[in-house]
């Protein structure tokens, strides 16, 4: 019982730092890690940034590395159910006992840094330090680390990784990163350090240019999707898709990926190239194809077109910006072919809700708007007004609370459908918080 209490206390103290408070400076996290003995220097790392696909790609990289017998640490955000998900060892969230123990080691040093600083360490600073210390204690062979926001001034950028991954860059978090693709790419290019190998997904030219300039400036090597690696073919399969991938070291065929959508195939190609770069594969050396197949077959990505119910099918997808929603809609059209689809949508107030709804409109028969549990959630009335403009009032329903919204969405999906419900679906989307709220209810 003590472990549970210790973990709850640690979690409460972390939350008290302000879950959404952001301060983009590295001084405090560097000071804390110095006091801890620089745990981030105890292992090599693969560092990921981009707008969409970071967590899925990180999870695939982790899975591939474990298939090659390596002990992995993985740091991703946000979490769906528990903060422990952010810090994984060998693919599993860190235990409550270990989380609480490492927190107790860090706490007095964090208080020392807070006392010396104008601003206290943020929630994300603390979880980053917790992750790096946990990985050093384990110890891991390699850390797979996802940035929180941006790149250059993100707390994770203290690792100066030898392999950097840039997933597709789009417009998101414009209030912090800038309102052009060039500005956003400049911020994300900050994770590229001298001598690094950069694995870059296909980018729009405006985003690609700052990445190439940064590589030239610091002497980094870049491999680009469509040039050195990519998806050669993909076919829809039961529970996912079968891929043929061009890697840095050759062709990998008959790769089953238990995830849906062309965007996940792209993430798989990026993940494979990153692991090849880390393990030293290239023109003269290919990775073991069976191990690659095993790694991808073990991959999972909760909250990304995740099925949580059948008849009607209920899918959870955390798409929260136009680029992500476009990928989700394409996957729905290609791989699910619903005869009737109800979209349950809750978004944060700072997101481009109109664009998300416009992308959903051609595939959703009805939209149920609700409010998720975030203090930054867009009010239901405001979201309903936007939805009515795009869908028409007769195709919009409102439910203030998530349990009611789910019940309503499922009832609407089942309405006027004779016989089998196999072609009927509900998509819960618009925010990772919306998905997390719904996921808790379905698991219960």
C-alpha positions as CSV (number, residue, x, y, z in Angstrom):
1,X,0.0,0.0,0.0
2,X,2.9,2.3,0.7
3,X,4.1,2.2,-2.9
4,X,0.6,3.2,-4.1
5,X,0.5,6.1,-1.6
6,X,4.1,7.2,-2.5
7,X,3.2,7.2,-6.2
8,X,0.0,9.2,-5.6
9,X,1.9,11.8,-3.6
10,X,4.6,12.1,-6.3
11,X,1.9,12.5,-8.9
12,X,0.1,15.1,-6.9
13,X,3.3,17.1,-6.4
14,X,4.0,16.9,-10.2
15,X,0.5,18.1,-11.0
16,X,0.9,21.0,-8.6
17,X,3.6,22.4,-10.8
18,X,1.0,23.1,-13.4
19,X,0.3,20.4,-16.0
20,X,0.0,22.9,-18.9
21,X,2.6,25.5,-17.7
22,X,5.3,25.9,-20.3
23,X,8.7,27.7,-19.9
24,X,11.0,27.3,-22.9
25,X,14.5,27.5,-21.4
26,X,17.0,24.8,-20.8
27,X,18.9,26.3,-17.9
28,X,16.8,24.7,-15.2
29,X,16.6,21.2,-16.6
30,X,20.4,21.4,-17.3
31,X,21.0,22.4,-13.7
32,X,18.9,19.6,-12.3
33,X,20.5,17.0,-14.5
34,X,24.0,18.3,-13.5
35,X,23.1,17.8,-9.9
36,X,21.9,14.2,-10.8
37,X,25.2,13.4,-12.4
38,X,24.1,13.9,-16.0
39,X,22.1,10.6,-16.3
40,X,21.3,11.4,-20.0
41,X,24.9,10.8,-20.8
42,X,24.8,7.2,-19.6
43,X,23.3,5.7,-22.9
44,X,22.9,6.6,-26.6
45,X,19.6,8.0,-27.8
46,X,17.2,8.4,-30.7
47,X,15.5,11.8,-30.5
48,X,12.2,12.5,-32.3
49,X,10.4,15.7,-33.3
50,X,7.8,16.6,-35.9
51,X,4.1,17.6,-35.8
52,X,2.4,14.3,-36.3
53,X,3.4,10.6,-35.8
54,X,6.0,11.1,-33.2
55,X,4.6,8.8,-30.5
56,X,3.6,6.0,-33.0
57,X,7.1,6.2,-34.6
58,X,8.8,6.2,-31.2
59,X,6.8,3.1,-30.2
60,X,7.7,1.3,-33.5
61,X,11.4,2.2,-33.0
62,X,11.2,0.8,-29.4
63,X,9.6,-2.4,-30.6
64,X,12.2,-2.9,-33.4
65,X,15.1,-2.3,-31.0
66,X,13.7,-4.8,-28.6
67,X,13.4,-7.4,-31.4
68,X,17.2,-7.0,-31.8
69,X,17.7,-7.8,-28.1
70,X,18.3,-4.3,-26.7
71,X,17.0,-3.0,-23.4
72,X,15.1,0.2,-24.2
73,X,13.8,3.2,-22.4
74,X,11.1,5.2,-24.1
75,X,9.9,8.7,-23.2
76,X,6.7,10.0,-24.9
77,X,3.9,12.4,-24.1
78,X,1.1,13.1,-23.4
79,X,-0.2,10.1,-21.6
80,X,-3.7,8.5,-21.9
81,X,-4.3,7.1,-18.4
82,X,-1.3,7.5,-16.1
83,X,1.9,9.6,-16.1
84,X,3.8,6.3,-15.9
85,X,3.1,5.7,-19.6
86,X,5.5,8.5,-20.4
87,X,8.4,6.5,-19.1
88,X,8.6,2.9,-20.4
89,X,11.3,0.3,-19.8
90,X,11.4,-2.5,-22.4
91,X,8.0,-1.5,-23.7
92,X,6.2,-1.4,-20.4
93,X,5.2,1.7,-18.3
94,X,7.5,2.1,-15.3
95,X,6.1,0.7,-12.1
96,X,4.5,2.9,-9.4
97,X,7.3,1.7,-7.0
98,X,10.1,2.7,-9.3
99,X,8.5,6.0,-10.3
100,X,8.0,7.0,-6.7
101,X,11.6,6.0,-5.8
102,X,13.2,8.0,-8.6
103,X,10.9,10.9,-7.8
104,X,12.1,10.9,-4.1
105,X,15.8,11.0,-5.4
106,X,15.1,14.0,-7.6
107,X,12.7,16.0,-5.4
108,X,15.3,17.6,-3.0
109,X,17.6,18.5,-6.0
110,X,14.6,20.0,-7.9
111,X,13.7,22.1,-4.8
112,X,17.3,23.4,-4.8
113,X,17.0,24.4,-8.5
114,X,13.6,26.0,-7.9
115,X,15.1,28.1,-5.0
116,X,17.8,29.4,-7.3
117,X,15.5,30.2,-10.3
118,X,13.0,32.9,-11.2
119,X,10.6,30.1,-12.5
120,X,10.2,26.7,-10.8
121,X,10.8,23.6,-12.9
122,X,7.8,22.6,-15.0
123,X,5.8,19.4,-15.0
124,X,7.5,18.4,-18.2
125,X,11.0,19.4,-16.9
126,X,10.4,17.0,-14.0
127,X,9.1,14.1,-16.0
128,X,12.0,14.5,-18.4
129,X,14.5,14.3,-15.5
130,X,12.6,11.4,-14.1
131,X,12.8,9.5,-17.4
132,X,16.5,10.2,-17.9
133,X,17.3,9.1,-14.3
134,X,15.1,6.0,-14.6
135,X,16.9,5.0,-17.8
136,X,20.3,5.4,-16.2
137,X,19.3,3.4,-13.1
138,X,17.7,0.5,-15.2
139,X,20.2,0.6,-17.1
140,X,19.0,0.8,-20.7
141,X,21.0,0.1,-23.8
142,X,19.3,3.0,-25.6
143,X,16.7,5.7,-25.0
144,X,14.0,6.6,-27.5
145,X,13.0,10.2,-26.6
146,X,10.1,12.2,-28.1
147,X,10.2,16.0,-27.7
148,X,7.4,17.6,-25.8
149,X,7.0,20.7,-28.0
150,X,9.2,22.1,-30.8
151,X,12.8,21.1,-30.4
152,X,15.5,23.7,-29.8
153,X,14.2,24.8,-26.4
154,X,12.4,21.6,-25.4
155,X,13.6,20.1,-22.2
156,X,14.5,16.8,-24.0
157,X,17.1,18.6,-26.1
158,X,19.8,18.2,-23.5
159,X,20.4,14.6,-24.8
160,X,22.1,15.7,-28.1
161,X,21.3,12.4,-29.7
162,X,23.3,10.7,-32.4
163,X,20.2,9.8,-34.4
164,X,17.5,12.4,-34.9
165,X,14.1,11.7,-36.4
166,X,11.9,14.4,-38.0
167,X,8.3,13.2,-38.7
168,X,6.0,15.2,-41.0
169,X,5.9,18.9,-40.0
170,X,2.6,20.8,-40.2
171,X,0.9,23.8,-38.6
172,X,0.3,23.2,-34.9
173,X,1.2,25.0,-31.6
174,X,1.5,28.2,-33.7
175,X,1.3,30.4,-30.6
176,X,4.6,29.0,-29.4
177,X,6.5,27.9,-32.5
178,X,5.4,30.5,-35.1
179,X,2.7,30.6,-37.7
180,X,4.6,29.4,-40.8
181,X,6.0,26.0,-41.7
182,X,9.4,27.6,-41.9
183,X,9.3,28.9,-38.4
184,X,8.0,25.6,-37.0
185,X,10.7,23.6,-38.9
186,X,13.4,26.0,-37.6
187,X,12.3,25.3,-34.0
188,X,12.2,21.5,-34.6
189,X,15.6,21.5,-36.4
190,X,17.2,22.5,-33.1
191,X,17.4,18.8,-32.1
192,X,20.0,18.3,-34.8
193,X,23.4,18.4,-33.3
194,X,27.0,18.2,-34.8
195,X,27.7,14.8,-36.3
196,X,24.1,13.5,-36.0
197,X,22.4,11.2,-38.5
198,X,19.0,12.7,-39.4
199,X,16.1,10.5,-40.6
200,X,13.5,12.8,-42.2
201,X,10.0,12.0,-43.3
202,X,8.8,13.6,-46.6
203,X,8.3,17.3,-45.9
204,X,6.8,20.3,-47.8
205,X,9.6,22.4,-49.3
206,X,9.0,25.2,-46.8
207,X,9.7,22.8,-43.9
208,X,12.5,20.8,-45.6
209,X,14.7,23.9,-46.3
210,X,15.5,24.7,-42.6
211,X,16.2,21.1,-41.9
212,X,18.7,20.9,-44.7
213,X,20.3,24.2,-43.7
214,X,20.7,23.0,-40.1
215,X,22.3,19.8,-41.2
216,X,24.8,21.7,-43.4
217,X,25.5,24.1,-40.6
218,X,26.4,21.5,-38.0
219,X,27.8,18.7,-40.2
220,X,24.9,16.3,-39.8
221,X,24.1,13.6,-42.3
222,X,20.5,13.4,-43.6
223,X,18.5,10.5,-45.1
224,X,15.2,11.5,-46.6
225,X,12.0,9.6,-47.3
226,X,11.5,9.1,-51.0
227,X,15.3,9.2,-51.5
228,X,17.2,6.8,-49.2
229,X,14.1,5.0,-47.8
230,X,10.4,4.8,-48.0
231,X,7.2,2.6,-48.5
232,X,7.4,0.6,-51.7
233,X,4.0,-1.0,-51.3
234,X,1.2,-1.5,-48.8
235,X,-1.9,-3.8,-48.7
236,X,-4.7,-3.7,-46.3
237,X,-4.8,-6.8,-44.1
238,X,-7.0,-8.1,-41.3
239,X,-6.1,-6.0,-38.2
240,X,-3.6,-3.8,-40.0
241,X,-1.5,-3.8,-43.2
242,X,1.3,-5.7,-45.0
243,X,4.2,-3.5,-46.1
244,X,7.2,-3.7,-48.4
245,X,9.7,-1.1,-47.2
246,X,12.9,0.3,-48.7
247,X,15.3,0.7,-45.9
248,X,18.8,2.3,-45.8
249,X,20.2,-1.3,-46.1
250,X,17.9,-2.9,-48.6
251,X,14.3,-4.1,-49.1
252,X,12.2,-5.6,-46.3
253,X,9.1,-7.4,-47.5
254,X,6.1,-9.2,-46.0
255,X,6.2,-6.8,-43.0
256,X,2.9,-7.0,-41.1
257,X,2.0,-3.8,-39.2
258,X,-1.0,-4.1,-36.8
259,X,-1.8,-0.4,-37.3
260,X,-4.1,1.3,-39.8
261,X,-3.5,4.0,-42.5
262,X,-0.9,5.2,-45.0
263,X,0.4,7.5,-42.3
264,X,1.3,4.5,-40.1
265,X,3.1,2.9,-43.1
266,X,5.1,6.1,-43.5
267,X,5.9,6.1,-39.7
268,X,7.1,2.5,-40.1
269,X,9.5,3.4,-42.9
270,X,10.9,6.3,-40.8
271,X,11.2,4.0,-37.7
272,X,13.0,1.3,-39.7
273,X,15.5,3.8,-41.2
274,X,16.2,5.2,-37.7
275,X,16.9,1.8,-36.3
276,X,19.1,1.0,-39.3
277,X,21.1,4.2,-38.7
278,X,21.5,3.4,-35.0
279,X,22.5,-0.2,-35.6
280,X,24.9,0.7,-38.5
281,X,23.0,-0.8,-41.4
282,X,23.5,0.9,-44.8
283,X,24.4,0.2,-48.4
284,X,26.5,-2.8,-47.6
285,X,24.6,-4.2,-44.6
286,X,20.9,-5.0,-44.1
287,X,19.3,-5.8,-40.8
288,X,17.9,-9.3,-40.2
289,X,14.5,-9.3,-42.0
290,X,12.9,-11.7,-39.5
291,X,13.8,-9.5,-36.5
292,X,12.4,-6.5,-38.4
293,X,9.1,-8.4,-39.1
294,X,9.0,-9.5,-35.4
295,X,9.5,-5.9,-34.2
296,X,6.8,-4.4,-36.4
297,X,4.3,-7.3,-35.5
298,X,4.7,-6.3,-31.8
299,X,4.1,-2.6,-32.4
300,X,1.1,-0.9,-30.9
301,X,-0.1,2.7,-30.7
302,X,-3.0,3.3,-28.2
303,X,-5.4,6.0,-29.2
304,X,-4.4,5.9,-32.9
305,X,-7.4,4.4,-34.7
306,X,-7.6,2.0,-31.8
307,X,-10.7,-0.3,-31.8
308,X,-12.3,-0.5,-28.3
309,X,-15.6,-2.0,-29.2
310,X,-17.3,-4.1,-31.9
311,X,-20.9,-3.9,-33.3
312,X,-20.9,-1.0,-33.6
313,X,-17.2,-0.5,-34.1
314,X,-15.8,2.2,-31.9
315,X,-12.5,3.7,-32.9
316,X,-10.4,6.2,-30.8
317,X,-8.1,8.5,-32.7
318,X,-6.2,11.4,-31.1
319,X,-6.0,13.6,-34.4
320,X,-6.0,17.2,-33.2
321,X,-4.7,19.2,-36.1
322,X,-5.6,19.3,-39.8
323,X,-2.6,17.2,-41.0
324,X,-3.4,14.5,-38.5
325,X,-7.1,14.5,-39.2
326,X,-6.5,14.3,-43.0
327,X,-4.5,11.1,-42.4
328,X,-7.2,9.6,-40.2
329,X,-10.0,10.4,-42.7
330,X,-7.9,8.8,-45.5
331,X,-7.4,5.7,-43.4
332,X,-11.1,5.5,-42.6
333,X,-12.0,5.6,-46.3
334,X,-9.4,3.1,-47.3
335,X,-9.6,0.5,-44.6
336,X,-13.0,0.6,-42.9
337,X,-15.6,1.6,-45.5
338,X,-18.4,2.3,-42.9
339,X,-21.9,2.5,-44.3
340,X,-22.7,4.8,-41.4
341,X,-20.3,6.7,-39.2
342,X,-20.9,8.9,-36.2
343,X,-18.1,11.2,-35.1
344,X,-17.8,12.2,-31.5
345,X,-15.6,15.3,-31.3
346,X,-14.1,17.3,-28.4
347,X,-11.3,19.7,-29.0
348,X,-9.0,22.1,-27.1
349,X,-9.9,25.8,-27.5
350,X,-6.6,26.7,-29.2
351,X,-7.0,24.2,-32.0
352,X,-8.3,24.7,-35.5
353,X,-11.7,23.1,-34.9
354,X,-13.3,24.3,-38.1
355,X,-10.6,22.6,-40.3
356,X,-11.0,19.4,-38.2
357,X,-14.7,19.4,-38.7
358,X,-14.4,20.2,-42.5
359,X,-12.2,17.2,-42.9
360,X,-14.6,14.9,-41.0
361,X,-17.8,16.2,-42.8
362,X,-17.5,14.0,-46.0
363,X,-17.1,10.8,-43.9
364,X,-19.3,11.3,-40.9
365,X,-23.1,11.1,-41.1
366,X,-23.6,12.8,-37.8
367,X,-21.4,14.6,-35.3
368,X,-21.8,14.6,-31.6
369,X,-19.9,17.5,-29.9
370,X,-18.8,17.3,-26.3
371,X,-16.3,18.8,-23.9
372,X,-13.3,16.9,-22.7
373,X,-11.8,17.1,-19.2
374,X,-9.0,19.6,-20.0
375,X,-9.3,23.1,-18.5
376,X,-8.3,24.2,-22.0
377,X,-11.3,22.5,-23.7
378,X,-13.4,24.4,-26.2
379,X,-16.9,25.1,-24.7
380,X,-19.5,22.7,-26.2
381,X,-21.7,25.6,-27.3
382,X,-18.9,27.2,-29.3
383,X,-17.9,23.8,-30.9
384,X,-21.6,23.1,-31.7
385,X,-21.9,26.4,-33.5
386,X,-18.9,25.6,-35.7
387,X,-20.2,22.1,-36.4
388,X,-23.6,23.5,-37.4
389,X,-22.0,25.8,-40.0
390,X,-20.2,22.8,-41.6
391,X,-22.5,19.9,-41.1
392,X,-25.9,21.7,-40.9
393,X,-27.8,21.8,-37.7
394,X,-29.8,18.6,-38.5
395,X,-26.5,16.6,-38.4
396,X,-25.2,18.0,-35.1
397,X,-26.0,16.6,-31.6
398,X,-24.7,18.0,-28.3
399,X,-23.8,16.2,-25.1
400,X,-22.0,18.2,-22.3
401,X,-20.5,15.1,-20.6
402,X,-18.4,12.4,-22.1
403,X,-20.4,9.4,-20.8
404,X,-23.6,10.9,-22.3
405,X,-21.8,11.7,-25.5
406,X,-20.6,8.1,-25.9
407,X,-24.1,6.7,-25.1
408,X,-25.7,9.2,-27.7
409,X,-23.1,8.4,-30.4
410,X,-23.6,4.7,-30.1
411,X,-27.4,5.0,-30.1
412,X,-27.2,7.2,-33.2
413,X,-24.9,4.7,-34.9
414,X,-27.4,1.9,-34.2
415,X,-30.4,3.9,-35.2
416,X,-32.3,2.9,-38.4
417,X,-29.7,0.1,-39.2
418,X,-31.5,-3.2,-39.8
419,X,-29.7,-6.4,-38.9
420,X,-25.9,-6.5,-38.8
421,X,-24.0,-3.6,-37.2
422,X,-20.7,-4.6,-38.8
423,X,-20.7,-1.6,-41.2
424,X,-21.5,0.9,-38.6
425,X,-19.0,2.9,-36.6
426,X,-18.3,5.6,-34.0
427,X,-15.1,7.6,-34.2
428,X,-14.0,9.4,-31.0
429,X,-11.5,12.2,-32.0
430,X,-10.4,15.8,-31.9
431,X,-7.9,15.6,-29.0
432,X,-5.7,13.2,-27.1
433,X,-7.6,14.3,-24.0
434,X,-10.9,13.4,-25.6
435,X,-9.5,9.9,-26.5
436,X,-8.1,9.5,-23.0
437,X,-11.5,10.3,-21.4
438,X,-13.3,7.9,-23.7
439,X,-10.7,5.2,-23.3
440,X,-11.1,5.2,-19.5
441,X,-14.8,4.8,-19.8
442,X,-14.6,1.9,-22.3
443,X,-12.0,0.1,-20.3
444,X,-14.1,0.4,-17.2
